[in-house]
Amino acid sequence: MILIVASNEELSHIWARHLERQGHAVHVVTSQDEAADFLCTKQPDVLVLDVMLEDGSAIATADFASYRRPETRIVFVTRSTFFADGSLFQHIPNTAAIIPERTNPTDLAEIVAYHGRAS
C-alpha cells in the first residue's frame, strides 16, 4: 500500500493513477493530520511525501512515520533545491529517495515500486 501526502491534489491523483496501474493500493491525503491519522491505523509500504506540504510539516510527518512505522520507506518529492544536499537521509532514517516534483509520473511509480519491494 502506498500513502501519498501532498498539497497538489491534481498531481497526487496523477501519481496515484500510475501506481494503481502497477497494481498498488494507493491512499491520497493533503495534510499532516490526515497522514498521522492514516499512519496510526495502517502500515503503508511507501510514503510519497511532498517536502513543501502546505497543511502541516513534511518533516514532522516523516518523523512521525519513522517513529510509528519504521518499516515504511519514504520517497520525498520536492520542487525546491533546499534538500539537494541529501541531508534528509541523515535526519529521517527511513528516507529511500528524494526526487524532483517534475519527475515523470511513470518514473515516480517505478521508484516507489522499487522501494516498496525493498521494504
C-alpha positions in Angstrom: 0.0 0.0 0.0 1.2 3.5 -0.9 0.3 6.7 1.0 0.7 9.9 -0.9 0.8 13.1 1.2 0.9 16.2 -1.0 -0.6 19.6 -1.3 -1.2 19.5 -5.1 -4.2 17.2 -5.3 -4.2 17.1 -9.1 -0.6 15.9 -9.2 -1.2 13.5 -6.4 -4.0 11.8 -8.3 -1.9 11.6 -11.4 0.8 9.8 -9.3 -1.9 7.6 -7.8 -3.3 6.5 -11.2 0.2 5.5 -12.3 0.8 3.5 -9.1 -2.7 1.9 -9.3 -1.9 0.8 -12.9 1.0 -1.2 -11.5 -1.4 -2.9 -9.1 -0.7 -0.9 -5.9 -3.4 0.2 -3.4 -3.0 4.0 -3.0 -4.4 6.4 -0.5 -4.0 10.2 -1.0 -4.2 12.8 1.7 -3.3 16.5 1.7 -2.3 17.3 5.3 0.0 16.3 8.2 -3.0 15.5 10.4 -4.6 13.2 7.8 -1.3 11.4 7.3 -0.9 10.9 11.0 -4.4 9.5 11.3 -3.7 7.1 8.5 -0.3 6.0 10.0 -2.0 5.3 13.3 -4.1 2.6 11.8 -2.4 1.4 8.6 1.1 0.3 7.5 2.0 1.7 4.1 4.9 0.2 2.3 5.9 3.5 0.9 5.1 7.1 1.9 5.3 9.6 -1.0 5.7 12.9 0.8 5.7 16.5 -0.6 8.6 18.3 1.1 6.7 21.6 0.7 3.5 20.4 2.3 1.2 23.4 2.8 -1.1 22.0 5.6 1.4 20.9 8.3 5.0 19.9 8.1 6.5 17.3 5.9 9.4 16.9 8.3 7.1 16.3 11.2 5.1 13.8 9.1 8.2 12.0 8.1 9.4 12.0 11.7 6.1 10.6 12.9 6.2 7.9 10.2 9.8 7.0 11.2 8.6 6.5 14.8 5.2 4.9 14.2 6.0 2.9 11.1 9.8 2.5 10.9 9.4 -0.2 8.1 7.7 2.4 5.8 10.1 3.7 3.2 9.7 7.5 2.5 10.1 9.0 -1.0 10.3 12.7 -0.7 9.2 14.8 -3.7 10.3 18.4 -3.9 10.1 21.4 -6.1 12.9 23.1 -4.2 16.7 22.6 -4.1 16.8 23.1 -0.3 17.4 19.4 0.4 19.6 18.7 -2.6 22.5 18.0 -0.3 20.9 14.8 0.8 20.5 15.9 4.4 17.1 14.2 4.6 18.9 10.9 4.5 20.7 11.9 7.8 17.6 13.3 9.6 14.9 10.8 8.6 16.2 7.2 8.9 13.7 5.6 6.5 14.2 8.0 3.7 14.5 6.0 0.5 14.7 8.7 -2.2 14.4 12.4 -2.8 13.1 13.3 -6.3 12.1 16.4 -8.1 8.4 17.1 -8.4 8.7 17.4 -12.1 9.8 13.7 -12.3 7.8 11.8 -14.9 4.9 10.1 -13.1 5.8 6.7 -14.7 9.4 7.1 -13.3 8.0 8.1 -9.9 5.8 4.9 -9.9 8.9 2.8 -10.7 10.9 4.4 -7.9 8.0 3.8 -5.5 7.5 0.3 -6.6 11.2 -0.5 -6.2 11.4 0.9 -2.7 8.1 -0.9 -1.8 9.7 -4.2 -2.8 12.8 -3.3 -0.8 10.9 -2.7 2.4 
